[in-house]
Amino acid sequence: MLLLVNLFFVGLTVKFASIAPEGSFWYDMALKIKQELEKDQTTKIVVYSGTAMGDEADIVRKLRIGQLHAAGLTSHGLEMISPEIRAYDIPLVFNSWEEFFEVRTKLFPELARRYEKKGYKLLSHFAIGFVYIFSKSENIWGSNLWVWIGDTLAEAQAKELQGIFKIVPLQIIDVLQALATGIVDTVFNTFYALHALQWSKFIKSYIPMPQYIYSAGIVVRKDVWDKIPEETRRRGEKFILENSLSVEEGIVKLEKQTQEELSKRVRVENDPRKIEELKNALEKIKKRVIESNSEIKDFYVLIEKELKEIRSRKK
């Protein structure tokens, strides 16, 4: 959906896009940011949601050419701007939400600095949720598993999970139709995102092993950000960061609530031998992602250092 601007507005217009569907927590966050930045009437925000601007790869491409100026992206899209973000989504790294929150807060200034070097202002980084494997099939193992085409994690998943599943690479905007038609049986997702994207209506079973915490963030082209009046930037930066963390807090609650509701009607796939096979594959995915890119590897070292300190304090 496009929120139309005043045709007679002569200030700075910022075009913002996200694949978040209307009615979701993330879409509501975009509307609140729009309202906050438009208060002084020097800046107008145009919000595109859902599939209006295509998949995240399309959004990033449009950011680069200036057709869009800002975006709410998952780490899939953020990786295309600067790959360090992928270090947070490596399987079997974080044991809890709290670990992620503490590491994210500590390392956010460094992550933002790296995005700024690439020409973008990273305004927030927040968790979407723990990712699980869900299926419409009565037998998950060997089913057609969707992986999000075009990023480092998906490439590693495709290589290490073949044999356990049949891999089907697709853009995320094609998954709902693929589930409906049977091209895809099985998907990676978080509990709330599964609901927000309307995939949950197909789901009959899931594997109860959390794999990694998926994350997202809000970025704006630095050249556009610098054109926004200084007071608006100062107020907006504070608001966006605080609002993102508030949304994150709400998502944690929704994740738990959605998990409880979905668990009442779907089967838990708990074959110990198969789950151990999956865990071994995840270890290989972890290693493959870390070694795939020097910037990811470098940032993962920082994450690992923070985790060691956190865990040592708890002993």
N, C-alpha and C positions, 0 to 999 in steps of 0.2 A: 504493500500500500504506500502511496505517496501522500505526505502531508503538504498541502499546497501553501506556497508563500504569497504574501501580498504582492500583487503585480507592480505596485508603485513604490516598493521598497528600494532604496538606493544605497544602502550600506553593504557590508560584506555578507555574502551568502555562502554558507558552508553546507555541502552535500554529504550526508552521513548515511552509510548503508550497513545492514546487518542481515544475516539469514534468519535471525530470530523471528518466529511467527507472531502475529498479533495476538494479544492476550497472554503472552508469556511474561515471566518476570523480567527477562532481558529486554523485551520490547518496551515494557513500562519504564525501565531504566532509561532507555533512549528518549522517551517522551519527557521524563523529568529533567534530563540534561538539556533538552531543547528549551524547556520553559525557563530554566535557570540562566542559560546563556543569552536568551532573548530579552531579559529583563530591562537592560539599558537601551534597547531598541537600536543598537549599533550593529548587531549581528543577527542574521536570520539562519536558522537551521532547517534544512529539508531532510526528512527521514524517509529512507526506503527500507522496507522490511521484507521478510520471507524470500521469495524468488524474484523480486522486482529487479534486482541487479545481478541475478545469476548466482552461481556457486561462489565460494570464497576465493577461488582462483580468479574468477571474473572480477570480483570486487578489488582484489589486490592489483590486477592489471589496470583497472580503471583509476585506482589511486595513483599509480605510476604515471599515467598519461594526463592526470589532472581532471578527468571526467568526474571523479569523486575526490573528496578532500579529507574525509575522516571515516572511520569504520569501527564497528564492534566485531572483533574476529576471535574465533577459537584459535588454539595454538596451531591448528592446521594452516590457517591463513597467516597468522603472525610469523610462522616459520619461514614463509616465503619472503618476508621483509628482513628478518634477522633470525638465524636458526637457533640461537641459544635457548629460546623458549621451550624447544622440544626436550631439553634436559629435564624439565619438570614432569613430562608425560611418560618417561621411561617406566616400563613395568617393574613392579616389585621394589620400588624405591621408598615410597612413603607408607608408613604403617598406620597412620591416622590423619584425620583432618588437622589436628592440632600441630602435627609435625609440618605439614604443608604451610599452614598459616604462619608459623614462626620463621621458617626458612624464607618464604615469600617476602615477608615484611623486612627481614634483614637484607635480602639481596635485591629488593626492588630498585633502589637507587642505582645500583650497578647495571641492572638489566635496562633501565631507562636510559642510562648513559650510552649503552651500546646501540639502542634504537636511534638515539639522537645522532650518532655518528653516521647512521644510514639515511638521515634526513627526515626522521619521524619523531614526534613527541608521543611517548608512551604514557598515557594518563592514568591507567590502572591495570592491574593484573589480579584476576580473581578465579577461584575454583568453580567449576561447573559440577563436579561430582566424581565419585569413584565409578570407573567403567567396568561393566560386566558383559558377559555374552548372553544374549537372549535369542530365542528361536520360536518360530511358528510350527516347527517340526516336532513330532513326538520323539524323534531320535536326533538329538543335536549333533552327535558325532558323525562326521562324514557329510553333513548337510552343506548347502551353498552359503558361504559366509561372506558378507559384504565387508570390504575394506575401502577406505576413502582414498581414492586414486590421487597420486601426486605429492605425497610427502614422505619423509624419511621413515617415520614409524610404520606407515602403511606398506612401504616396500619391504621392511623387515618382517612385518606380519605375514605378508604374502609368501615370503621365502621360507619362513620357519613353521608356519601353520599348515602348509600344504601337506597332505597325508592325514592330518587330523580333520581338516575340512576341505571343501572345494572352494577355492578363492574366487570371488567375483568383485573386481575393482569397479567402482562407480563413483560419480559425484554424489554428494549427499542429497541434492535436490531430486535425484532419480530413485532414491531408495523406497519411498512410500509406494510408488507405482510398481517397483520391482518386487516388493513384498506382496502386493495385491495380485500380481500376475504369476508369482512363483519363481521368478528369476533368482530371487534371493529368499532364503529361508531364515537366515541367522544374521544377527547384527551385533556390533559393539555399540554400547551407549550407556548413559547413566539412567537411573530410574525416572527422574523428573523429565529429562530431555526426551526420553522414550515416550512419555505422555504428551509433552508439549508438541512434538512432531507428529503425533497421531499414529505412531508405530505400535503403541501398546495394545491396540485392539486386535492385532494379529498374534500376539505372543501367547504361547502355551507352556513354555519351559525356559529355565535359565540355569546357568552354572553359577553357584553361589560364591565363587572365588573372586574378590575384587582384584583388578589387575593394575590399575594406575589411576591417579587423580587427573582428570582432564581439566584444562584451564583455558581462560580467555582473557581478552584485554581490549582496551579502547585506544586507538591510535589516531593521530591527525598529522597530515603533512606539516613539517616544520615551517615551510615557507608560508603556508596558510595560517598556521597558529600564530606566527609572529605578526600577522596583519590585524589580529583581533586586539582591541584596545587593552592596554596593560591591566587596568583594574578588572576588566571582564575576564582576562586570562587568569589573574590571581584568584578571583572568586570561583571561576569555573574549574580550575585545577583542583582546588580544595573540595568543591562540591562533588566532582566526578569521582575522586578517590574515595570520599566518604560514602557516597551513594553506592558505588560498586561493592564496597565492603558490607554495606547494609543488605544489598541484594544477595550477596554471598551467604550472609547469615540466614536469610530467608530460604535460600536454596537448600542449605543443610537440613532445615526443618522439613521442607517439602520432599527432599530425597528420602528421609526416614518415613514420612507419611506415605509417600507413593510406594515405597518398598513394602511396607506393611500391607497396603491395600492389594498390590499386585500379587504378593506372595500367597494371598488367600485363594487365588484362582488359577495359579500356574504351578506346574510341577517343578520341583527342584531336582536338577540332574546331579547326582552325587556319586557317580561311579569312581571309586578311589583310584583304580588303575589309570583310567582315562584322565582324571584330574591331575595325577602325577605326571602323565605324559604332557599335558598342557602346561604345567608349571615348568617342566624342563624346556619346553619350547619358548616360554616367556623369558627364561634366563638367557637363552640364545638371542632373542629379540633385544633384550636389554644390552647385551654385549655388542650386537650388530649396530644398534643406534648410536651408542657411545663412540664406537670406532668409525662411524660413517662421516663425521665432520669434525674438524679441529675446534670450531667454535662451540659446538655442542659438548664435546669432550672437556674443553676448558671450563665451561660453565658447570658441567656436572661435577667437576672436582670441587668447585665452590659449594655446591649443594651437599655433597658428601661430607665435606668438612663441617658444615653447620649441623648436619644430622648426627655426626659423631659427638659433637659437643652437647647437643640436646639429649641424646641417649645416655651419655656419660653422667649427666646431672641427675638422671632419674634412677641410676643404679644405687 
